[in-house]
Amino acid sequence: MNAELLQRMQGSTLATGGPGLGFGGAPLGNLFSAIDENTAQQTLQHAWDLGLRYYDTAPLYGHGLSEQRIGRALRVHPRDSYVLSTKVGRLLQPDASVPREQAGYVGGLPNTAHYDYSADGVRRSIEDSLERMGLSRIDIVYIHDIDRHTHGNVQPQRFAEAMEGAYPALARLRDEGTLGAIGVGVNEADVCRDALRHGDFDCCMLAGRYTLLDQSSQAELIPLCVAHGVKLTLGGVYNSGILATGAVPGAMFHYEPASEATLARVRRIAAVCVSFGVPLRAAALQFALDCPVAAAVVVGGRTPAEIEDSVAMARVQVPQGLWDALRAQGLLAG
């Protein structure tokens, strides 16, 4: 990732030289429940006022709604004052007959999504995203969801399609200066690893695999990123909510109800946090912010209060002793 782009990402909110705090656009696509337009715009404005300067979205999020909303909010600001990323791999087609809920998004735009990891699909996806956002440039483009969680048994085929079609097309756009950086955006660390072994990527957006509960990226991916000079943008740092709510009834982990073993582990982590007077969600967020190869940590928000809370949690003082205690109890790797 070029130094200027990295500096703008890392300067977001915290201004400490470490990873920045970014805004994740999935909730503003009406994930799980609808958000009215006024609340969405107030949330984005509050994020800006609090210093967030990295915004991530995707065609999937509300089938274009998140891109539309984020574009509307960002158009009033100088283009070089923020970093914007979106994703490719799904093309949207207008369809007035779509159900109110699609793929967990409620009341999004009347479009259906179709997988397309071809070179032509990439170019069309970027053009469509720019039109929805009303902006002239995207800084970072990720190849979206080429993982087993999304594609199941056909994942190897989808991965090959992306590496043979989407990757070369994005690399050309980067080389021409149209894009600042390219990467993959997935939920599985080994898919990032495989992509980095295949192509010259600048970054990966990894959800839920560098967290207090799941450190599966540490053994192979983090050293590979160091070796290749690749940065991570980390999402899903609360692992679908359980590291924000704690081990409450109905807590979710990796998009599913948490198992009793996971609930028990979270209770132990939370007890250590309590002993140091640190909120669980602050520890969860700052663990990700301490990742040695992170460019940014992305947090979603449905309301101004949720964004304000994330910024506050990023600024809580977390003593080194807390991390030492978690490691001593076998709750953290390393």
Secondary structure as UniProt FT lines:
FT   HELIX           3..10
FT   STRAND          20..24
FT   HELIX           27..29
FT   HELIX           37..49
FT   TURN            50..51
FT   STRAND          54..56
FT   TURN            59..64
FT   HELIX           65..74
FT   TURN            75..76
FT   HELIX           79..81
FT   STRAND          83..88
FT   STRAND          90..94
FT   TURN            96..97
FT   STRAND          101..102
FT   TURN            103..104
FT   STRAND          105..106
FT   STRAND          111..115
FT   HELIX           119..133
FT   STRAND          140..144
FT   HELIX           148..151
FT   HELIX           152..154
FT   HELIX           155..161
FT   HELIX           162..166
FT   HELIX           167..175
FT   TURN            176..177
FT   STRAND          181..186
FT   HELIX           189..198
FT   STRAND          203..207
FT   TURN            216..220
FT   HELIX           221..228
FT   STRAND          231..235
FT   TURN            237..238
FT   HELIX           239..241
FT   HELIX           242..245
FT   TURN            249..250
FT   STRAND          252..253
FT   TURN            254..255
FT   STRAND          256..257
FT   HELIX           260..275
FT   TURN            276..277
FT   HELIX           280..289
FT   TURN            292..293
FT   STRAND          294..300
FT   HELIX           304..314
FT   HELIX           320..328
FT   TURN            329..330
//
